[in-house]
């Protein structure tokens, strides 16, 4: 695999992005000591104690109410659109990796991402990918991703308005 870059996005967190001859892979890691169930973009969890008693359960979402697959798919969809608009119509493979040693997948119906608890499975997915991206195209894609990431990471400055002597902005001339 080639160099690692990051998915451009406006959110505070960055997601790892792997680009290489086998394709483009976005990975969302979740460290939750629970059994996870997903049905499409609806994710639930059940946490068990050491005696296998259910002690906690609920929806698995971020503060915005998005499931792990939505957290990954939204910026990945944006990146795919950005790359397509610049002549690189490639599909991003999306992976949610449950990283806690006691994480389990209780069920996955209609998943919109690849879900696993094993880094070995992620490595296998990457190494057996049927996608093929030539070295020169990889370099072009990497430059586009870095440029777009820098654009989204740059601080935004609000436009200046000239104030009148009374402290209110001057009306713009038509």
N, C-alpha and C positions, 0 to 999 in steps of 0.2 A: 504494500500500500504506500501511497505517496504521503506528502506532508499533511498534517492535520491543520485545518482552518476552523472557523467558527461560522455558525449560521447568522446572517444579518437579521436583526430584529430590533424593535423599539423597546422591548421589555428589558428589565435590569439584568436578567440572567442570560448567559450565553449557553448554547448547547454545542457539544462537540460535533464536528463534521469531519468525516474522513473522505478524502478524495484520492483515488488511485486508479490503476488500470481496470479494476473490477467494478468501478462505479463510484457513486456518491452516497454516503451513508450518514444519516443523522441519528444521534443517540441521546435518549432522555433517560437519566438514571434516577431511580426512586429507592430510597433506603427506608423500607417499612417492614417491621417485624409483624407480618400478617399473611394470611391467605388472601389472594387477590382474585377477583372475578371481574371479567369485562364482557360486556355485550355491546358491540359497536363502540361508541364513544361514552358509554355509561360504565363507570368503574365503581366497584364496591370492595370493601375489605372486611375481614373478620380477624381479630387478634385473639390468639389463644394463650393461656398461661402454660406453665410447664406440665400441668396435669391434663392438658388438652381441653380445658374448659373455655368456652367463648367468654371473653372479658370486655371486648369492645368491638363495635362494628359501625360502619357508616359509608358514606359516599367518599370516594377518593378524588378530591378536587383541590385546586389551588384557591387563593383568596378571591379570584375572579369567577369561581364556579366551574372552571374548565378541568376536564379529566386529563390524565397524563397523555393520552393520545391526541387530544385537542391542543394541549400545550406544545406538542411536537409538530402536529400537522399544520397548524396555522402558519408558523414561520417557514416551514418547509414548503408549503404551497406558495407562499410569497416568493421564496427563493427560486422555485421552479419557474414561476411566471417571469421573474426578472431574467433568469438565464435564457428562457425561451425567447423573450423579446430581444435578446442580443445574439440570437442564432445558435443557441445550445439547448435543444429540446431534450433534456435528459431527465430521467425519473430518479427521485431521491428515495433510497431505501430507508424506511423509518423503523427504529428499534427502541422499545422501552425495556430497559434492563433493571430488574428488581435486584438490588445489590445486598440487601441484608441477608446474612447467612440462614435465617429462618424464614425468609420469604418463600412463598409457594404460590403457584398458579392453580386456583381452584377450578377455573373454567374460563374459556375464551370463545365466545360465540360472535361471529361476524367481526373479527378484529380489523381495525383500520390501520394497525401497525403490527410489527412482529414483536411478541412479548416473550421474554425469557428471564430466567434467574441465573443464567450461566454465561460467563464471558467466553467459555469454550464454544458455546453455540453461536455467539456473535462472531467469533473468529471463523467458524465454519461457514456461516452465512456469507461473510466477506470473501473468503477464499473460494467458495463455490458459485459465486455470482456469475450469471451468464452475460452480464453487461461487459462492454469493452470500450474503454476510452483511451485513445492514442495519447502518447506523451505530449505532443504539441497542443492537443485540445485540453489536456489536463492543466497545462500551464496557463492557457487562456482563461479557463474556468476559474482557476485559483485567483488570477489577477482580478477577475470580475467580482468574485466573492469578497476578496479583501477590500476592493474599492467600495462595494456596497456596504460592507460592515463598517468601514471608516466613516462613510456618509451618515449612517444611522447612529454611530457612536459620537459624532461631533456635537458639541454643545450648540444649542440653538440660541440665537440672539434675537430678541424681538425688534421689529422695525422701530426706528426713532421717529418721534413726532416733536415738532417744535411747539413749545408752550407759549401761550399768550401771557401778558403781564398778570392776568387774573388767575393763572395756573391751569387753565383749560387749553387743550390742543387747539391749534388754529384750524379752521375749516379748509379742506383741500379745494384748490381752484379747479373748475370744470373745464 
